[in-house]
Amino acid sequence: MLRQFHSLPGLFSAVFVVLMGLTGAWLSLDPALDRLSTTVPQGLSVAELAGRVARHYPGIEQIQRTPSGTLIAYYSEGGVAGAARIDPASGTAIAPYAPSAVSRWVKLLHRSFLLDTPGRVAAGIAALAILVLSVSGVLLLLKRVGGWRQLARPLHGSRSQRWHAEAARIAVAGLLLSALTGTYMSAATFELVPGGEHPEPDFPAATSGGPARPAATLAALKATDLADLHELVFPIPGDPSAVYTLRTAQGDGYVDQSTGELLSYRPHGSVNEAYALVYSLHTGEGLWWLGLLLGLCALSIPWLAATGATAWWQRRRARPRIRGNSPPQSAQTIILVGSENNSTWGFARVLHDALRATGQRVHTAAMNQLAARYNAADKLFLLTATYGDGDAPASANQFLALIERVPVNPAIQFAVLGFGDRQFARFCQFASDADAAMERLGWRRALELATIDRQSSQAFAAWGGRVGEWIGTELRLDHAPVHPPTFKLVLRERIDYGPQEPEPSAVLRFDAGRTEPAGGLLRRLFRPRGLPHFEAGDLVGIIPPGSPVPRFYSLASDARNGVLEICVRKQIGGLCSSYLHGLQPGDCIDAFIQPNPQFRPASGKAPVILVGAGTGIGPLAGFIRNNVGRHPMYLYWGGRDPATDFLYEPELRNYLADRRLTQLHTAFSRVKNGERVQNRLIDDADTLRQLIGNGGQVLVCGSSAMAGSVRTALNTVLAPLKLDVHTLRITGRYREDVF
């Protein structure tokens, strides 16, 4: 519901909202330009200014001071009206004054879309839409990252989703302020709320009637500081009953032109002062620096509109059509889907089609469409993502309440598959909650809860094998989420470790393909050159021949190193690892980059503790290589045999020598008295406690089994500090990249 509340106003009001953002950004420059061209003297009174201006312009009629401090004199000379910007120090003209026709047109476009009263209504609705979008966007962002404390954490999702959220995270405070103040001002225009109008002071019944004295000598004008002036209207020459009209920040009054006495005065009320503050906060007039900041935020609106519309369309397109969807009451198998951005539906469709291919009648629907009864079903699958900090995704946010009211069907067995990202502290929490609720209510479990990290195609296929064993037939689940366009890589170097082993390892270094493209001059001129942008810890997706499903490998280099480097162990029966191990220098592959910004060393001088095993050393070696600032960095790594697979040994020795690596701790399992990396952590507990107590961050890369053992070991190490891995994780000081 919250996502729809955010998306629909944006889609329907996009043109008006973008127009308001662009015009608002333009108008934000005016106060700053005024301020740059204005000298604001200190301690100058209105009387002194009026006297100086009157000496140069005997026909002076009015002096105005803008919120930015610009002084404008309106005068009549030889029967011709004129206006000039005034230097307050001398009272002389800086330049003739004429309002900018362009700025006036942009202001009308901003306030009413050039449509007078109907346009002002539309502008008010657009301001309200920006307010709704800003508030709902903040709530969505908080749900997505897991609360205020996690607001600065790296964002996930498609490129357009990340770009949209990143821009919103930067600009939302300014947009909220502009939307709030704009909505209030629009409501005040139509007298829905109190506005800035204030009644005139009572006009004096009589004046002294004496001769006019020079403005510089009048007491009321002497007592008024120029910084408080809004407007001074001079009396009509030769009329003894005429008075000065003085308007200031505090109130308005009339001044006797002979005695200088304040004949009447009406202070501004609190409502008027509040409106003046709202006006200043919205326009930046009087707060030029705020105006510039709000203008920069307003410039983000077109970007937010474009990326938001793209993300919306991607979500719409990502939800596949389910072919052969049987009615719920006649289906033998029920698949219920919990998804926020529709990516889980792709996995559900593959499961649906695979089960139909075995001859079953299958019904697939959202988890919120749980039926009260399924008359023919004996299998129930729940495939669900988790949203934000353990919350239900959009299509499953009513499921836990619904399942409480549905009678348990003893004929049905269930299985839950959760999708999530292990970098979140509450990984697959909603899937776990749904699984626990089913068990608590008495539903029969067929398979233990299974989870999939970052939409892993391999993990999904493996789960399909377990489902096949349950239903008694082979079930092949191949699903590859839509990936970016691929680019060509050429293998330039390979370093082999333990080639005689059944599972050897290799470091593979690629660079961009340099083969000459077919075609004419234009194609050669505009062909892509060099490697795309990536950083150590990002993932490279490689699609092996004979499979549509990409395999992902953590990168041990970044683009500025000039190579794309991965460390690969050949798995027995592994399609992609066998393919990569069969490559020779000069061979080409197609690949794409999947950013992994959450797996990075933190910036700053706090120590970084790198923990890995086997080929998990790849990105860790990349982090060390790029530690040109020589910040404290400690590596704990486990291998099999130092004689055959001490991966990156020469490089690590060099990094120790040049202090990019502070300490190296290794553990080898296939030597006498062998040990694993988690044992080294326990052995070095005192040092680790000191490093983590000083703000250290832990980065872990390797197999999921190794990562589980490392978490257990670190919890033991951290117990005396009243810390654990969970606490470190939620503060961004514990990150994993596991497979």
HELIX and SHEET records of a PDB file:
HELIX    1   1 LEU A    2  PHE A   12  1                                  11    
HELIX    2   2 ALA A   14  LEU A   27  1                                  14    
HELIX    3   3 LEU A   29  LEU A   36  1                                   8    
HELIX    4   4 VAL A   46  HIS A   56  1                                  11    
HELIX    5   5 ALA A  101  SER A  112  1                                  12    
HELIX    6   6 ASP A  116  VAL A  145  1                                  30    
HELIX    7   7 TRP A  148  GLN A  150  5                                   3    
HELIX    8   8 ARG A  159  THR A  189  1                                  31    
HELIX    9   9 ALA A  215  THR A  217  5                                   3    
HELIX   10  10 ALA A  219  LYS A  222  1                                   4    
HELIX   11  11 LEU A  226  ASP A  228  5                                   3    
HELIX   12  12 SER A  270  THR A  283  1                                  14    
HELIX   13  13 TRP A  288  ALA A  318  1                                  31    
HELIX   14  14 SER A  343  ALA A  357  1                                  15    
HELIX   15  15 MET A  367  GLN A  369  5                                   3    
HELIX   16  16 ALA A  394  ALA A  396  5                                   3    
HELIX   17  17 PHE A  399  ARG A  405  1                                   7    
HELIX   18  18 GLN A  429  LEU A  441  1                                  13    
HELIX   19  19 SER A  457  ILE A  471  1                                  15    
HELIX   20  20 LEU A  521  PHE A  526  1                                   6    
HELIX   21  21 ALA A  559  ASN A  561  5                                   3    
HELIX   22  22 LEU A  575  HIS A  581  1                                   7    
HELIX   23  23 GLY A  614  GLY A  616  5                                   3    
HELIX   24  24 ILE A  617  ARG A  625  1                                   9    
HELIX   25  25 GLU A  649  ALA A  657  1                                   9    
HELIX   26  26 VAL A  677  ASP A  683  1                                   7    
HELIX   27  27 ALA A  685  GLY A  693  1                                   9    
HELIX   28  28 SER A  704  LEU A  718  1                                  15    
HELIX   29  29 ALA A  719  LEU A  721  5                                   3    
HELIX   30  30 VAL A  725  ILE A  730  1                                   6    
SHEET    1   A 8 ALA A  93  PRO A  96  0                                        
SHEET    2   A 8 VAL A  80  ILE A  86 -1                                        
SHEET    3   A 8 LEU A  71  GLU A  77 -1                                        
SHEET    4   A 8 ILE A  60  ARG A  65 -1                                        
SHEET    5   A 8 LEU A 229  VAL A 233 -1                                        
SHEET    6   A 8 VAL A 243  THR A 248 -1                                        
SHEET    7   A 8 GLY A 251  ASP A 256 -1                                        
SHEET    8   A 8 LEU A 262  PRO A 267 -1                                        
SHEET    1   B 5 VAL A 362  ALA A 366  0                                        
SHEET    2   B 5 THR A 333  GLY A 338  1                                        
SHEET    3   B 5 LYS A 379  ALA A 385  1                                        
SHEET    4   B 5 GLN A 413  GLY A 420  1                                        
SHEET    5   B 5 ARG A 444  ARG A 445  1                                        
SHEET    1   C 5 VAL A 362  ALA A 366  0                                        
SHEET    2   C 5 THR A 333  GLY A 338  1                                        
SHEET    3   C 5 LYS A 379  ALA A 385  1                                        
SHEET    4   C 5 GLN A 413  GLY A 420  1                                        
SHEET    5   C 5 ALA A 450  ASP A 453  1                                        
SHEET    1   D 6 ARG A 551  SER A 554  0                                        
SHEET    2   D 6 LEU A 539  ILE A 542 -1                                        
SHEET    3   D 6 CYS A 588  GLN A 594 -1                                        
SHEET    4   D 6 PHE A 487  TYR A 497 -1                                        
SHEET    5   D 6 SER A 505  ALA A 512 -1                                        
SHEET    6   D 6 LEU A 564  ARG A 569 -1                                        
SHEET    1   E 5 GLN A 663  PHE A 668  0                                        
SHEET    2   E 5 MET A 633  GLY A 639  1                                        
SHEET    3   E 5 VAL A 608  ALA A 613  1                                        
SHEET    4   E 5 GLN A 697  GLY A 702  1                                        
SHEET    5   E 5 TYR A 734  VAL A 738  1                                        
END                                                                             
